[in-house]
Amino acid sequence: MEAGEVVVRYQAEGGQGLLTIDRPRARNALSPEVLKGLREALDRAEEDPAVRVVVLTGSGEKVFCAGGDLGQLSGEGFLATHEGRRAYGLLLERLQGVRKPTVARVNGHALAGGLGLVLACDLAVAAEHVELGTPEIDVGLFPMMMMALLQRHLGRKRALEMVMTGDRLPAREALALGLLNRVVPAAELDAAVATLVGKLAGKSQAVLALGRRAFFTAEDLPLPAALEFLAAQLSLNVLAEDAAEGVTAFLEKRPPKWNDR
């Protein structure tokens, strides 16, 4: 990468914060600069009151993200290299921890760590030519960190088949397995993403943030603890200004006017 080259582009427009991995010649691979750029762009989108939904995509039409940059596996010392790899896991956490809904615009193949980015987003819309997979095993590696998300999306048998064989899934099959929300022709991708973004942008941002946080927390709790936790979260929810507005608007048969509080 040349000095000063922008590898993650950020654009805010129409309530959407668009994050684009822009390394088409490197198949939008996850270099340290890309990981840093994505974290900074997420911070920027979260702090921008005009942004109501975060959309993540890759440049071009062939590859959303091919995963880690194999040309940068080694670094200056073992521990420094290890910390660099941890940065990917921290990015997955950041995607789920951001206070705004996230949508993956999967314009091309999502492989290895690139698939992890798709899974870390709340929702995902893909072009029908896309393939998803974890091909790391074919170069003697295992998809360690993104596997934590794959386990939460798939049953044990299918998840193990993906990581052990390295086979790619066509978009339609990935949709049937719950890895994607929508699959559309490439020419309809932007419209499908815009429709989904519009729906999310029209909800109470305060309630969405509370609900998303509760969803991810409850996901890893035993059932009795999850139900107790969610009961407490519901009590918080009903105290929100937007909850009162939503119920009042329903009774008055009018659209709600959210204050995002």
C-alpha positions in Angstrom: 0.0 0.0 0.0 1.3 3.4 -0.9 1.6 6.0 1.8 -1.5 8.1 2.3 -3.7 5.6 0.3 -7.3 5.5 1.7 -8.3 1.9 2.2 -11.6 2.5 3.9 -14.0 5.1 2.5 -16.7 6.8 4.6 -19.8 8.5 3.2 -22.8 9.8 5.2 -26.0 10.5 3.2 -29.7 10.0 3.7 -29.4 8.7 7.2 -26.9 6.0 6.2 -23.2 5.8 7.0 -21.5 3.8 4.2 -18.2 2.1 5.0 -16.4 0.8 1.9 -13.3 -1.4 2.0 -11.4 0.0 -0.9 -8.6 -2.4 -1.9 -10.0 -4.0 -5.1 -6.5 -5.1 -6.3 -6.0 -7.0 -3.1 -9.6 -8.4 -3.1 -10.5 -6.0 -0.3 -8.3 -8.0 2.1 -8.1 -7.1 5.8 -4.7 -5.4 6.2 -3.9 -3.7 9.5 -4.8 -0.4 7.8 -8.2 -1.7 6.8 -8.9 -2.9 10.4 -7.9 0.5 11.8 -9.9 2.3 9.1 -13.0 0.3 9.8 -12.8 1.0 13.5 -12.3 4.7 12.9 -15.2 4.8 10.4 -17.5 3.0 12.9 -16.6 5.6 15.6 -17.4 8.4 13.1 -20.7 6.9 12.1 -21.7 6.3 15.8 -20.9 9.9 16.7 -22.8 11.4 13.7 -26.4 12.2 14.8 -27.5 12.2 11.1 -26.4 8.6 10.7 -29.1 6.1 11.7 -27.9 3.0 10.0 -24.3 1.7 9.2 -23.8 -0.1 5.9 -20.6 -2.1 5.3 -19.5 -3.1 1.8 -16.5 -3.7 -0.4 -15.4 -1.9 -3.6 -16.0 -3.4 -7.0 -18.5 -6.2 -7.9 -16.5 -9.4 -7.4 -15.3 -9.5 -3.8 -16.9 -8.1 -0.7 -13.8 -9.1 1.4 -11.4 -12.0 0.9 -10.4 -12.2 4.5 -7.0 -11.6 6.1 -4.1 -10.3 4.0 -1.9 -13.4 3.7 1.0 -11.2 2.6 1.0 -9.6 6.1 0.9 -12.7 8.3 4.3 -11.9 9.8 5.2 -8.8 11.7 7.8 -7.3 14.0 8.0 -10.0 16.7 5.6 -12.7 17.7 3.6 -10.7 20.4 3.2 -7.7 18.1 1.9 -10.0 15.3 -0.4 -11.7 17.8 -1.8 -8.3 18.8 -2.4 -7.5 15.2 -4.5 -10.6 14.8 -6.5 -9.8 17.9 -7.4 -6.5 16.2 -9.7 -8.5 13.9 -11.6 -10.0 16.8 -11.9 -6.6 18.4 -13.4 -5.3 15.1 -16.0 -8.0 15.2 -16.9 -7.0 18.8 -17.0 -3.4 17.7 -19.5 -4.1 14.9 -21.8 -5.8 17.3 -21.3 -3.2 20.0 -22.0 -0.1 17.9 -25.1 1.7 19.0 -26.7 1.8 15.5 -28.0 -1.0 13.3 -25.6 -2.5 10.9 -26.2 -3.9 7.4 -23.7 -5.8 5.2 -24.1 -5.0 1.5 -22.5 -8.1 0.2 -21.6 -7.1 -3.4 -19.1 -10.0 -4.0 -17.6 -13.1 -2.4 -17.3 -13.0 1.4 -14.6 -15.4 2.4 -12.7 -16.2 5.6 -12.5 -13.1 7.7 -14.7 -11.3 5.2 -17.5 -13.8 6.1 -16.9 -12.9 9.7 -17.7 -9.2 8.9 -20.9 -10.3 7.3 -21.9 -12.3 10.3 -21.0 -9.5 12.7 -23.4 -7.2 11.0 -27.0 -7.3 12.2 -28.4 -7.9 8.7 -27.0 -8.9 5.4 -28.2 -8.4 1.8 -26.2 -10.2 -1.0 -26.1 -10.3 -4.7 -27.1 -13.7 -6.1 -23.7 -14.4 -7.7 -22.0 -14.2 -4.3 -20.3 -17.1 -2.6 -19.6 -17.4 1.1 -17.0 -19.7 2.7 -14.1 -20.4 5.0 -11.3 -21.6 2.7 -8.5 -21.1 5.2 -8.0 -24.9 5.6 -6.7 -25.1 2.1 -3.6 -23.0 3.0 -3.1 -24.8 6.3 -4.9 -22.4 8.5 -8.2 -22.5 10.5 -10.8 -19.7 10.7 -10.3 -19.3 14.5 -11.9 -16.0 15.4 -14.7 -15.7 12.9 -15.7 -19.3 13.9 -17.1 -17.8 17.1 -19.8 -16.1 15.1 -20.3 -19.0 12.7 -21.1 -21.2 15.6 -23.8 -18.8 16.7 -25.4 -18.8 13.2 -25.2 -22.4 12.3 -25.7 -25.8 13.9 -22.6 -27.8 14.8 -22.6 -30.1 11.8 -22.9 -27.4 9.1 -20.4 -25.1 10.9 -17.9 -27.9 11.1 -18.4 -28.9 7.5 -17.7 -25.3 6.4 -14.5 -24.8 8.4 -13.2 -28.4 7.8 -13.8 -28.6 4.0 -13.3 -25.0 3.0 -16.3 -25.4 0.5 -18.0 -22.2 -0.6 -21.8 -21.8 -0.3 -23.8 -20.1 -3.1 -25.8 -17.1 -1.9 -29.1 -18.9 -2.1 -27.8 -21.8 0.0 -26.3 -19.3 2.6 -29.7 -17.6 2.7 -31.5 -20.9 3.5 -29.0 -21.5 6.3 -29.6 -18.2 7.9 -26.3 -16.5 7.0 -28.1 -13.9 4.9 -31.4 -12.0 5.1 -31.9 -11.2 1.4 -30.4 -12.4 -1.9 -31.2 -10.4 -5.0 -29.9 -9.9 -8.6 -26.8 -7.6 -8.6 -28.7 -4.9 -10.3 -31.2 -4.8 -7.5 -28.7 -4.9 -4.6 -28.6 -1.1 -3.9 -32.4 -0.9 -3.9 -32.8 -3.9 -1.6 -30.2 -2.4 0.9 -31.9 1.0 0.6 -35.3 -0.5 1.5 -33.9 -2.3 4.5 -32.0 0.8 5.6 -35.2 2.9 5.3 -37.1 0.5 7.5 -34.4 0.6 10.2 -33.9 4.4 10.0 -37.6 4.8 10.7 -37.5 3.1 14.1 -36.7 4.6 17.5 -32.9 4.7 17.6 -33.0 4.5 21.4 -35.1 1.4 21.5 -33.1 -0.3 18.7 -29.9 0.3 20.7 -31.4 -1.1 23.9 -32.8 -4.1 22.1 -29.7 -4.9 20.1 -27.6 -4.8 23.3 -30.1 -7.0 25.1 -30.2 -9.5 22.2 -26.4 -10.0 22.1 -26.1 -10.2 25.9 -29.0 -12.7 26.3 -27.5 -14.9 23.4 -24.8 -16.3 25.7 -26.8 -16.7 28.9 -28.5 -19.8 30.2 -32.3 -19.7 29.6 -33.3 -18.8 33.2 -30.7 -16.1 33.4 -31.6 -14.8 29.9 -35.3 -14.5 30.9 -34.5 -12.7 34.1 -32.1 -10.3 32.3 -34.7 -9.6 29.5 -37.4 -8.9 32.0 -35.2 -6.2 33.5 -34.5 -4.8 30.0 -38.2 -4.7 29.3 -38.8 -2.7 32.4 -36.2 -0.2 31.2 -37.7 -0.2 27.7 -41.2 0.8 29.0 -39.7 3.8 30.8 -38.3 5.2 27.5 -39.9 8.3 26.1 -40.2 6.6 22.7 -42.1 3.7 24.3 -44.7 6.1 25.6 -44.9 7.9 22.2 -45.2 4.6 20.4 -48.1 3.4 22.5 -49.9 6.8 22.4 -49.5 6.9 18.6 -50.9 3.4 18.3 -54.0 4.3 20.3 -54.4 7.5 18.4 -54.0 5.7 15.1 -51.2 7.9 13.8 -47.5 7.4 12.9 -45.2 7.8 15.9 -42.8 10.8 16.2 -39.6 9.4 17.6 -37.4 11.6 19.8 -34.8 8.8 20.1 -34.9 8.9 23.8 
